[in-house]
Amino acid sequence: MKRRVLIMVLLIFGVAILIPAIGRAAEQKVIKIGVIGPLSGDSAWGGQYQLNGARLKAEELNATGSDIQIEIISEDDASKPDQSLAAAKKLIARDKIHALLGAWNSTCTLAILPITAAEGVPQLTTSIAGPITQQGSKWIFRTNAHTSVLNYQTLEYVVREMGLKKIAIFTSNEEVGKSARVTAENALQKLGLKPVAKEEWSVGDKDFTGQLGRIQASGADGLFFTIGFKEMAIIARQVRQLGMKVQLVGGDTLPGNKKFLELAGPDVVGMTFSILFLPVEDHPRVGPFVRNYQKRFNQVPDGHSAQFYDAVGVIHAAVKATGVVDREKIRDYIRGLKKGTGYKGIMGDQWWDEKGETMLQLMIGRVIPGEKWEILR
C-alpha cells in the first residue's frame, strides 16, 4: 500500500514538473528565415558574407534563452534568376518561411519579387538596382541604399569636396549596371555636370584598354565605375598601367569589402565611395560585431554581412513586439518604423519609407594603403 502511495506521489510530482515544461515548449516561437544567395560560382563570396551575417545574429539571439528562436534555412541560387525563383518557391512552400533574405544579385531579386508579393512574404534584400522598389510590392525592403542614393552621395562628395569636374562613367551592361549609369548621369545633372564619357563592359571581360583609352582621351579627372568584383579590380589595374591620372570613384559597395581589396591590391588605394557600413574595429557601434564575426568565421565582415545581421535583428524585434510569428505582422512592424523610433542596429537607427527604401545615413569612405579604409564623413 505504502509502495502504491509512493508511486502515485512520484507520478503526481513528475507531472507537476512536466506540465510547466510542456507549457514553456508550447509557448516557444520559432521564426523561419530563408536566405537566398550565391553559395557557388564566381559570386559565392557575396552569398556567404550575407549568410554568415544572418547566422551570427541568429546564434547570438538564440543563445539568450529567449522564447523566440530563429531557424536560418539557406538556398544557393548561383546568381541565376531561375534558380533564385525556384529557391524562393521551395522555401515558401516546403519550409513555410516567415521572411526571406535575398537575393544578392539584383536580377535575382527582381525575379523573386513577384512571388514574395503574391504569397505575402516579407523580403529584405541587399540588392541595389533602382527598379526593385518600383514594382509596387508592399513586401519588399531594401537593406542597402539603392543606386541613385549611393551614386548621388558619392558624386556629390567628389565634386563638391574634391573638386572633380570631368567625370567618366564606366559600367557593366547588365541590368544593375545600366541602372547605375542612369542614376549616375542623373546625379551629375543635379550637380550641374554631364559625363565626359560613357562606356560599358560585359561580365567576364578582361581587357578594358579600348574603353579606358577613350575615357583617357576625354580628359576625365574622375572615373566612376561599377559593377563587378573581378572586372572592377582589373579595371583599376589597367588604369594604373595606362598611366591615367584619374580619381577612382566607386559606384558600388564593393570597395568596402576586404576580399575586393585583397584582389585589387594597391591599384584601388584612394578610391572614394559611399557605403552604409565599414568594418572599422575601433568604432563604438560596429566594433563588437566586427570582432565577433572575425572570431566566428575567420574573416573580416563587409556591408552585406552587416545588413543581413541587422535584418535578422529587425525580424526578431517584430515578433518580440507583436508577440506572434506572422508574416503580415512582421511586414507591418517594419513598415511602421519611423525616424527616431527605428530599429537600433549596428548600422544605426534604421527605418524604411513607403517604397521600402532604407533611410540609413551613408558613410563616405576611402581606401588607404594596407588594404584598409578611412571614414571621410
Number of C-alpha atoms within 10 A of each C-alpha: 6 7 8 9 10 11 12 12 12 12 12 12 11 11 12 11 11 12 11 11 12 10 10 11 11 10 11 12 17 16 24 19 26 26 29 32 31 28 21 15 12 12 18 17 16 23 27 19 27 30 27 20 25 26 22 21 23 21 14 13 17 15 10 10 9 11 15 20 18 21 15 18 16 20 21 20 27 22 26 16 19 15 20 28 22 14 21 27 17 15 22 20 11 9 13 15 23 23 28 27 29 30 31 28 26 24 21 24 28 19 20 25 22 16 14 22 17 10 13 19 24 26 29 25 26 25 24 26 26 20 16 24 21 11 13 15 19 19 27 27 27 25 29 27 25 23 24 22 20 27 28 20 19 26 28 17 19 20 17 11 9 11 12 18 19 18 29 27 24 26 24 24 17 16 14 21 25 18 21 31 27 15 21 27 23 18 22 19 12 12 15 9 15 17 20 18 20 17 18 18 20 13 14 10 12 15 13 17 15 10 17 21 13 15 24 21 12 16 16 22 19 25 29 27 26 26 23 19 21 17 23 24 20 18 24 21 16 18 21 14 11 12 9 19 14 20 20 23 26 27 31 25 23 22 30 28 23 19 19 17 23 13 16 22 16 17 21 28 21 17 19 28 30 29 26 23 27 27 21 20 14 11 11 10 14 19 16 15 22 23 18 15 20 13 11 10 13 10 14 19 27 24 24 29 28 29 27 28 24 22 27 26 20 21 25 21 18 22 20 16 12 12 12 15 19 16 21 15 17 26 22 14 17 24 20 14 16 15 13 10 11 19 22 15 17 20 20 17 17 23 24 20 15 12 18 23 20 17 19 18 13 19 18 20 25 23 21 16 13 11 19 18 23 14 16 12 10
